[in-house]
Amino acid sequence: MSIMVNSNKTPTGKAKKGQIVIRPDSGSIKACFPRTHFAGDKQLKLGTGISLIEGWESTASKLQRRLQIELEDGKLATQEGTFNFDRYREILEEYGLRAKLRLVKSAVSSDDQLPPKPKLSILEIWDMYCEYRKHDLAETTLRQDYQSIYKNFLNSAIEATKSEDALKIRNWLLENRNICTVKKVLSATSKAYELLIHQKLISHNPFNGLVFDIGKTLGSQGYTADEKEDDEDDSDILDIVKAYKWDEVQLILDYVKNHPTRCHWYGFIKFKFITGVRTGEAIGLWWKDVKWENECLIIQRTYNSRIKKFKPTKNETIRRFPMPKDGELWNLLKSISQGEPNEVVFKSKRGKTIDPDVFRVAWHGREDKNDVGLIPQLIEQGKLTKYLRPYNTRHSFITHQIFDLGRDGKIVNAWCEHSQEVSRKHYQDIADRASHINPELPATTTQQVQQQSRMEQLEEQLRQQQEMIERLLQDRDNFKS
């Protein structure tokens, strides 16, 4: 790749004599200085600290112009005529850059001899990957997960092992950190290395395959003891294997309702099953979001258990979910003592905001405490054949609507927002249409009800028109007489 940042070139494409060029060179961005300004007959090539990612040219162009001015003012040369490394470092620091001059000094070479490729640290590679992902990740996910939690995991492992050996880092994380998050960190780090390999900045991925077999050792009930996180991943949302059948849903709800110690979870679990909302969205439902007069719910916030605060939903949208009067959802919410507008609808046994971790323990139990959760109990009794995470209540609702009731996928998406297939341009129109559909009835029944309602409207219009005609005829007869 031969990209020249400066525009002062000769017709042959080479920089004019005396011009500084900043360009990619051996996997990093280097500043190439003209031979004529410094002692010695070899060209000086120095690292700039600019990351080779999209948009690097803008920073490089600003730095080139500044260096050119410094060069022409004679500030980049010492009294002995050698290069002024101290001044160069000061300029880089002004631009928020740090060049590894320890490596850079060995990069003085002739044009036909490439300098050695600088070695990037794990955290440097991670920072470059975060920069690359900032356009396709939600800001909260990027800041809270990638730039904070995941990076801290890596940094802690590096400091504890006093090395950057990938296997040592993996083993330390597995022994000292939550297994679900460790899998995410190792997987993302491997992707970071693959990205830089593709960009020809590095040649080897030491994290490749290190996630293999982590967390695949299951208990006899078919669930992991380390399941502590409720991943909100909808990539497999239509996989019926990842959903409970609707008769299994009814079995689970009946069991929870009559459970001697965990029956207080009945309303919360049923709400998740019959609306398909995410766990955080169920916790984040306030009484002011229940619109009795409009027969709908407003889904507009979620609960972030890490920071223990309410925030906008995952995609920062506001959704309406239909709640037909005297229907299953209506009656469920009516059975709960209504609180103040800004109070949560579903509370813990102690009347507080629900802690997702406490809920997950009730769902799957804790082997280290000999606590068998609700679902493993049903598996032990032979009433269920598989364990699914709490998040899969969402899968169960969506697959039930589409495959059992024959609902249009776009309607279900307007209720649950589980995919990006519906463009923002048409989202509101579909959402308006979806808000008038009863999720408790099969699609064909709903259509029949809508058609019947339309027929009744037409019949009423016809009756009114007939009455008007009769009045006109009567007025005419009266006029003639």
SEDREN-729072 format. One line per field, with one value per residue (C-alpha): chain; residue number from 1; x, y, z. Coordinates in pm, 1 decimal. Each point is the difference from the previous one (the first is absolute). Example, Ala and Ser with C-alpha at 12.3 -4.5 7.8 and 13.67 -1.06 7.14 Angstrom:
keke: c(A_A)
fido: c(1_2)
xx: c(1230.0_137.0)
yy: c(-450.0_344.0)
zz: c(780.0_-66.0)
//
This chain:
keke: c(A_A_A_A_A_A_A_A_A_A_A_A_A_A_A_A_A_A_A_A_A_A_A_A_A_A_A_A_A_A_A_A_A_A_A_A_A_A_A_A_A_A_A_A_A_A_A_A_A_A_A_A_A_A_A_A_A_A_A_A_A_A_A_A_A_A_A_A_A_A_A_A_A_A_A_A_A_A_A_A_A_A_A_A_A_A_A_A_A_A_A_A_A_A_A_A_A_A_A_A_A_A_A_A_A_A_A_A_A_A_A_A_A_A_A_A_A_A_A_A_A_A_A_A_A_A_A_A_A_A_A_A_A_A_A_A_A_A_A_A_A_A_A_A_A_A_A_A_A_A_A_A_A_A_A_A_A_A_A_A_A_A_A_A_A_A_A_A_A_A_A_A_A_A_A_A_A_A_A_A_A_A_A_A_A_A_A_A_A_A_A_A_A_A_A_A_A_A_A_A_A_A_A_A_A_A_A_A_A_A_A_A_A_A_A_A_A_A_A_A_A_A_A_A_A_A_A_A_A_A_A_A_A_A_A_A_A_A_A_A_A_A_A_A_A_A_A_A_A_A_A_A_A_A_A_A_A_A_A_A_A_A_A_A_A_A_A_A_A_A_A_A_A_A_A_A_A_A_A_A_A_A_A_A_A_A_A_A_A_A_A_A_A_A_A_A_A_A_A_A_A_A_A_A_A_A_A_A_A_A_A_A_A_A_A_A_A_A_A_A_A_A_A_A_A_A_A_A_A_A_A_A_A_A_A_A_A_A_A_A_A_A_A_A_A_A_A_A_A_A_A_A_A_A_A_A_A_A_A_A_A_A_A_A_A_A_A_A_A_A_A_A_A_A_A_A_A_A_A_A_A_A_A_A_A_A_A_A_A_A_A_A_A_A_A_A_A_A_A_A_A_A_A_A_A_A_A_A_A_A_A_A_A_A_A_A_A_A_A_A_A_A_A_A_A_A_A_A_A_A_A_A_A_A_A_A_A_A_A_A_A_A_A_A_A_A_A_A_A_A_A_A_A_A_A_A_A_A_A_A_A_A_A_A_A_A_A_A_A_A_A_A_A_A_A_A_A_A_A_A_A)
fido: c(1_2_3_4_5_6_7_8_9_10_11_12_13_14_15_16_17_18_19_20_21_22_23_24_25_26_27_28_29_30_31_32_33_34_35_36_37_38_39_40_41_42_43_44_45_46_47_48_49_50_51_52_53_54_55_56_57_58_59_60_61_62_63_64_65_66_67_68_69_70_71_72_73_74_75_76_77_78_79_80_81_82_83_84_85_86_87_88_89_90_91_92_93_94_95_96_97_98_99_100_101_102_103_104_105_106_107_108_109_110_111_112_113_114_115_116_117_118_119_120_121_122_123_124_125_126_127_128_129_130_131_132_133_134_135_136_137_138_139_140_141_142_143_144_145_146_147_148_149_150_151_152_153_154_155_156_157_158_159_160_161_162_163_164_165_166_167_168_169_170_171_172_173_174_175_176_177_178_179_180_181_182_183_184_185_186_187_188_189_190_191_192_193_194_195_196_197_198_199_200_201_202_203_204_205_206_207_208_209_210_211_212_213_214_215_216_217_218_219_220_221_222_223_224_225_226_227_228_229_230_231_232_233_234_235_236_237_238_239_240_241_242_243_244_245_246_247_248_249_250_251_252_253_254_255_256_257_258_259_260_261_262_263_264_265_266_267_268_269_270_271_272_273_274_275_276_277_278_279_280_281_282_283_284_285_286_287_288_289_290_291_292_293_294_295_296_297_298_299_300_301_302_303_304_305_306_307_308_309_310_311_312_313_314_315_316_317_318_319_320_321_322_323_324_325_326_327_328_329_330_331_332_333_334_335_336_337_338_339_340_341_342_343_344_345_346_347_348_349_350_351_352_353_354_355_356_357_358_359_360_361_362_363_364_365_366_367_368_369_370_371_372_373_374_375_376_377_378_379_380_381_382_383_384_385_386_387_388_389_390_391_392_393_394_395_396_397_398_399_400_401_402_403_404_405_406_407_408_409_410_411_412_413_414_415_416_417_418_419_420_421_422_423_424_425_426_427_428_429_430_431_432_433_434_435_436_437_438_439_440_441_442_443_444_445_446_447_448_449_450_451_452_453_454_455_456_457_458_459_460_461_462_463_464_465_466_467_468_469_470_471_472_473_474_475_476_477_478_479_480_481)
xx: c(0.0_147.6_-199.5_161.7_-162.8_170.0_-103.4_335.7_99.4_183.5_-170.4_162.4_-194.5_302.3_12.7_186.9_349.3_-3.1_-354.4_-105.6_-222.1_-223.8_-108.4_-59.3_328.9_47.5_-325.5_6.3_-25.3_342.8_131.6_267.7_241.0_211.8_368.5_115.0_-85.9_193.4_345.6_46.7_-91.8_-293.0_-362.8_-151.8_-331.1_-166.0_-316.9_-281.7_-225.9_-292.4_-216.3_-47.6_-378.6_-266.0_46.4_372.0_75.3_-160.1_226.9_299.5_-66.7_-10.9_318.0_177.2_-76.4_123.3_320.9_66.7_-18.4_231.1_239.6_15.8_48.5_297.1_-153.9_28.7_379.0_248.4_304.5_204.7_-234.7_-153.5_-370.2_-157.8_-185.1_-108.6_-174.6_-165.0_-132.8_-141.1_-190.7_-147.0_-114.4_-171.6_-209.9_-72.2_235.5_273.8_258.9_221.2_327.5_192.5_-107.0_-4.8_370.7_81.3_-226.6_259.4_59.6_52.8_-296.1_66.7_14.8_-328.6_13.9_-108.7_-374.6_-89.2_-156.1_-343.6_-108.4_-330.9_-150.4_114.0_-168.0_-308.1_-16.6_26.0_-280.6_-221.4_66.6_-100.7_-323.5_-115.9_-222.1_-195.6_-30.2_-241.1_186.5_-87.5_117.2_327.5_72.3_-129.7_94.2_284.2_189.8_-63.7_-92.2_169.1_312.0_27.7_-19.4_292.1_201.6_-50.0_109.5_308.4_103.6_-68.2_190.5_265.5_-10.9_-194.1_-13.5_-352.4_-33.0_112.4_-245.9_-281.8_70.3_28.9_-330.8_-176.9_124.6_-76.2_-284.3_-356.1_7.3_-265.6_183.3_333.8_-140.8_-105.2_339.4_200.8_-229.8_18.9_378.9_32.9_-210.9_223.3_307.8_-175.3_-83.1_363.1_116.7_-235.4_153.6_348.4_102.1_69.2_42.7_-116.8_-308.1_98.4_-361.8_-137.5_-194.6_41.2_-377.5_-41.9_-172.8_-34.7_-328.3_-103.6_17.8_-362.9_-156.8_-233.9_-295.6_145.7_95.9_329.9_85.4_175.1_-297.0_-7.8_-71.5_-316.9_137.4_-234.5_87.6_-285.8_203.6_-171.8_-338.8_-193.7_173.3_-282.1_259.5_82.1_-365.2_-243.9_-317.3_-309.1_-134.9_338.0_-38.7_-335.7_158.2_278.3_-246.5_-226.6_301.6_128.1_-346.1_-32.2_361.4_24.2_293.4_31.0_-360.7_71.6_185.3_-317.9_-113.6_345.2_65.2_-346.9_44.1_324.4_-161.0_-311.9_174.1_344.5_169.3_360.6_68.1_121.7_-309.2_-230.5_182.2_-16.1_-379.4_-153.9_-367.3_-15.9_92.0_-324.6_-258.8_-332.5_-205.6_194.7_22.1_375.3_339.5_284.3_340.0_249.9_266.4_214.9_182.9_378.7_107.4_367.9_-58.2_-332.9_-180.8_-285.1_89.0_-158.8_-64.6_272.9_-64.1_-127.9_-347.4_-346.5_-230.3_-371.5_-125.0_-375.9_-187.3_-362.8_-247.1_-77.0_265.5_277.8_249.9_-266.7_-112.4_359.1_78.1_-337.1_89.8_297.7_-47.3_48.8_269.4_108.0_63.4_380.9_-3.2_96.3_-285.7_189.3_187.3_215.1_-134.9_119.4_-173.9_316.3_114.0_68.6_365.4_53.8_256.4_-250.3_-257.9_244.7_82.4_-372.4_-14.5_305.6_115.0_351.2_185.7_252.0_-290.0_-192.3_-278.1_-194.2_-172.7_-353.0_93.6_244.8_-272.0_-236.2_274.1_63.1_-372.5_1.0_-242.1_253.2_262.7_239.6_135.1_-25.9_121.1_-238.0_56.1_-162.4_-343.0_36.4_79.1_-303.5_-240.0_133.5_4.5_-350.4_-134.7_159.0_-11.3_-304.1_-230.1_116.1_80.3_174.2_366.7_-4.6_-283.8_188.3_312.8_-197.7_-96.2_340.9_253.6_202.1_152.7_105.3_-197.6_-260.2_146.3_-44.6_-190.9_-284.9_34.5_-258.8_-262.9_41.0_2.3_-331.4_-148.3_142.9_-148.9_-352.6_67.0_-79.4_309.7_-216.5_-193.0_120.4_74.5_-294.6_-236.1_130.0_-60.0_-352.3_-70.9_131.5_-209.8_-305.8_56.3_30.0_-323.8_-176.7_124.7_-127.0_-335.8_-30.2_85.8_-258.5_-262.9_72.4_-20.0_-333.0_-138.6_113.4_-167.1_-325.6_6.3_57.7_-290.2_-221.8_99.3_-80.6_-346.4_-71.2_108.5_-235.9_-292.1)
yy: c(0.0_334.3_290.9_341.8_239.0_311.2_137.8_147.3_-260.7_-4.4_-134.4_-337.8_-28.4_49.6_271.8_314.6_38.8_118.6_-119.2_-222.5_-295.4_-189.4_-339.8_-364.7_-184.2_-357.6_-11.2_342.9_367.6_158.9_347.6_-6.9_293.3_136.2_-99.0_354.7_147.7_-229.0_-143.6_-340.1_-143.5_-222.5_102.0_33.2_-180.4_44.4_-141.9_246.6_-191.2_39.8_-312.6_-149.9_9.4_171.1_377.5_-2.9_228.8_304.4_-18.1_-76.4_302.9_237.3_-146.8_22.8_370.0_71.1_-198.6_171.2_341.2_-116.3_-143.4_320.3_205.4_-219.2_-125.2_-369.5_7.7_29.2_231.2_-298.3_-49.9_-322.9_-61.6_156.0_-297.3_198.9_263.5_-272.8_-167.4_333.6_51.4_-348.7_58.8_322.9_-210.1_-265.1_-248.1_-213.2_-152.4_-282.9_179.6_-286.9_-205.4_294.7_78.4_-337.8_83.0_220.4_-179.5_40.2_-8.0_-360.0_-125.9_-11.7_73.1_-272.3_-30.2_143.0_-243.5_101.1_-79.3_-173.6_318.7_200.8_-253.5_13.6_381.5_-14.0_-255.6_221.2_291.8_-220.1_-112.6_342.2_48.1_-326.1_-36.5_189.1_270.9_-153.4_-344.2_142.7_203.4_-231.3_-336.4_32.1_300.1_-68.2_-354.3_-202.2_216.0_-21.3_-379.1_-3.6_252.9_-188.5_-326.2_160.2_156.7_-317.6_-230.8_263.2_-110.7_25.6_-372.9_-68.7_-339.1_133.7_287.8_-243.4_-228.7_286.8_148.0_-335.3_-38.7_354.4_145.3_-77.8_-268.9_154.5_332.4_-177.9_-171.2_337.1_156.2_-282.0_-14.5_376.1_2.7_-271.4_212.2_299.8_-200.0_-126.6_357.9_109.5_-309.7_99.7_349.4_-158.2_162.2_-333.6_-352.8_-230.8_-40.1_-161.5_15.1_-209.9_-299.2_92.9_18.2_-361.3_-220.2_279.4_-39.7_-315.6_-220.3_-25.9_-135.4_-297.0_235.5_152.2_343.6_161.4_97.8_310.0_143.2_347.6_221.4_33.0_76.2_211.6_-162.2_-31.0_-162.4_-335.2_139.8_-209.9_-325.2_-212.9_-219.3_303.4_46.8_-183.7_-130.5_186.2_-295.3_-10.4_370.9_-68.5_-284.7_229.8_271.6_-241.7_-139.3_344.9_118.4_-288.6_-11.3_23.1_245.9_157.3_71.0_375.9_-34.8_-112.1_343.5_102.9_-326.3_-5.1_360.8_-94.1_-300.0_180.8_319.0_-115.3_298.2_-17.8_-58.8_356.2_137.9_-203.1_136.7_349.9_6.4_279.2_46.4_312.1_-223.3_-195.5_184.8_-146.0_246.1_-82.7_-371.3_-14.9_4.2_238.1_-172.3_283.7_-85.1_-281.7_-63.8_-14.8_-224.3_97.1_366.3_-63.8_263.1_21.2_103.5_-4.3_-336.7_-187.6_182.0_316.2_-30.5_19.6_-294.3_-55.9_-340.5_-69.4_-86.2_-84.9_66.4_-307.3_-196.2_-206.3_286.5_245.6_-233.6_-79.4_369.0_57.0_-271.3_206.7_282.5_316.8_237.4_355.3_98.6_-20.0_-326.5_-327.1_-241.1_-315.9_0.7_-242.2_-194.7_286.0_263.7_129.3_22.9_-350.7_-106.7_-199.6_-222.0_-95.9_-80.4_-216.1_-196.9_-64.9_-116.5_-226.9_-38.4_-11.4_-328.4_132.7_72.6_-319.7_226.8_-164.7_262.6_-7.6_-137.0_-268.2_-116.6_-53.7_-183.9_-226.0_-77.3_-94.4_279.5_188.7_-149.4_293.6_301.4_343.5_330.5_265.2_204.6_-277.3_97.5_256.8_-271.6_-194.9_292.1_93.1_-353.8_-61.1_309.2_-77.2_-379.9_-86.3_296.9_84.8_361.3_222.8_25.3_377.3_33.4_-205.7_204.7_319.4_-142.9_-141.2_170.4_-317.5_66.3_278.4_-125.3_274.0_332.5_304.6_160.1_-249.5_-90.9_245.0_-97.5_-365.5_82.9_186.8_-300.5_-240.6_194.1_-92.8_-373.6_-236.1_-212.8_-250.2_-108.2_-192.5_215.5_-147.1_68.3_354.3_54.1_-140.4_230.7_295.4_-100.4_-45.5_341.4_147.8_-168.2_137.5_348.3_-34.7_-129.5_295.2_242.5_-167.5_25.8_369.7_62.7_-186.9_212.1_316.5_-109.3_-74.3_344.0_166.7_-191.0_91.7_367.3_-12.2_-147.8_259.4_274.5_-127.4_-15.7)
zz: c(0.0_-99.6_139.8_12.0_240.7_-125.9_-338.9_-99.3_-257.4_-324.2_-317.1_74.9_327.6_224.5_261.9_-91.9_130.0_360.5_72.1_290.0_-91.7_246.7_-125.6_93.8_22.0_124.5_192.5_163.3_-92.7_-33.5_-65.9_-272.1_18.2_-289.7_2.8_-78.3_339.6_233.9_30.6_-162.7_-337.9_105.9_14.0_343.3_56.7_337.9_151.8_61.0_238.6_-242.6_-14.1_-344.4_6.9_-206.8_2.6_88.9_-295.7_167.4_306.6_-217.4_-221.5_298.2_143.4_-337.8_-34.5_352.0_-48.9_-334.2_167.7_279.6_-257.3_-202.5_317.0_88.0_325.6_-86.0_-19.4_286.5_-6.1_-114.2_-297.4_129.1_42.5_309.6_152.7_307.3_-212.1_-209.1_314.6_125.3_-326.3_15.1_356.7_-107.0_-241.5_260.5_-165.9_143.0_-226.7_121.4_-68.6_156.0_-300.5_-232.7_25.7_-147.0_-291.3_-167.9_-324.0_-367.7_-237.0_-97.0_358.5_194.8_373.5_243.7_62.9_344.6_246.2_121.8_353.7_76.8_139.5_-302.8_-226.7_220.0_-19.2_-379.1_-9.3_219.9_-232.8_-292.8_172.6_118.4_-304.9_30.3_378.3_221.8_191.6_339.0_-116.0_-130.3_313.1_272.0_-147.7_-251.1_133.4_368.0_110.7_-277.0_-5.4_380.2_-23.7_-243.2_195.7_328.4_-159.6_-156.6_330.3_199.6_-235.9_-77.2_-361.8_-322.6_-52.2_-128.3_168.4_338.6_-34.5_-87.7_294.9_247.7_-117.5_30.7_355.9_113.4_-206.9_-108.2_-267.4_-224.5_-19.2_-46.4_-309.7_-140.2_74.3_-159.2_-302.7_-55.4_47.6_-263.3_-237.2_73.6_-103.4_-314.1_-95.7_26.3_-187.3_-280.7_6.4_-14.7_328.3_169.9_-126.9_281.2_223.0_333.2_124.1_-283.0_138.8_368.1_52.0_-111.0_261.0_258.8_185.2_-187.0_307.6_109.7_315.0_-4.9_-36.8_-316.4_128.2_92.6_353.1_-134.5_-182.8_145.5_-296.3_-203.9_-345.1_-207.7_-329.7_-250.4_-276.8_60.7_98.0_-254.5_87.3_143.1_173.2_216.6_100.4_224.5_-162.1_114.3_197.2_178.5_74.3_165.2_198.3_124.3_99.4_187.4_185.3_99.6_106.1_245.5_116.7_382.2_12.6_-345.5_-95.8_21.4_-334.3_-177.3_-123.7_-119.3_-186.8_-155.3_-115.3_-173.4_-169.2_-130.1_-118.6_-115.1_163.5_112.5_369.4_52.6_-177.4_227.4_305.9_-151.0_-45.6_209.6_80.0_-213.6_-296.8_46.4_-209.4_112.8_-204.3_-318.9_77.2_-55.6_169.2_-79.6_-3.8_26.7_256.6_131.6_325.1_-10.9_287.2_-31.0_75.7_179.3_-204.6_-247.9_-353.0_-349.4_-164.8_-186.8_-329.8_172.2_-150.7_155.9_-74.9_54.7_99.9_-23.4_321.0_-91.1_280.4_211.8_-187.8_156.8_24.7_120.1_276.9_102.8_59.3_167.4_250.7_121.0_249.5_-203.3_121.1_-75.2_-366.2_39.1_194.6_-162.6_-70.2_95.4_330.8_194.0_296.6_220.1_-210.8_-171.2_-361.9_-126.0_-8.3_-324.6_174.8_271.5_-267.0_-192.1_316.2_50.0_-362.6_-18.6_360.9_147.8_17.1_253.0_238.3_-80.7_-126.5_-280.9_-212.9_-142.3_-342.4_123.9_242.0_-292.9_-188.3_299.7_14.4_-368.5_-93.9_-213.5_-227.1_-34.3_181.9_-161.3_140.9_142.2_-317.0_-202.3_128.3_-277.9_-255.5_118.5_-50.1_-343.4_-138.9_144.7_-175.2_-336.6_-20.1_215.7_-57.5_-353.4_84.1_-255.3_104.6_-48.3_249.3_258.5_-66.6_67.7_339.5_94.6_-231.0_-34.6_-343.4_-233.3_-300.1_38.7_-104.9_220.2_-287.1_27.4_368.4_130.7_-258.6_91.6_371.4_-39.1_-175.2_259.3_291.2_-117.9_-19.6_286.0_74.3_189.8_-310.9_-307.0_-302.6_-195.0_291.9_28.1_-370.5_35.1_293.4_-201.3_-302.4_220.1_153.8_-348.2_-108.0_303.6_-88.7_-356.5_122.5_235.2_-281.1_-222.1_275.4_49.0_-375.2_-17.9_283.3_-176.3_-325.8_182.5_163.9_-335.1_-154.5_290.1_-31.1_-371.1_62.0_264.4_-240.0_-273.7_234.5)
//
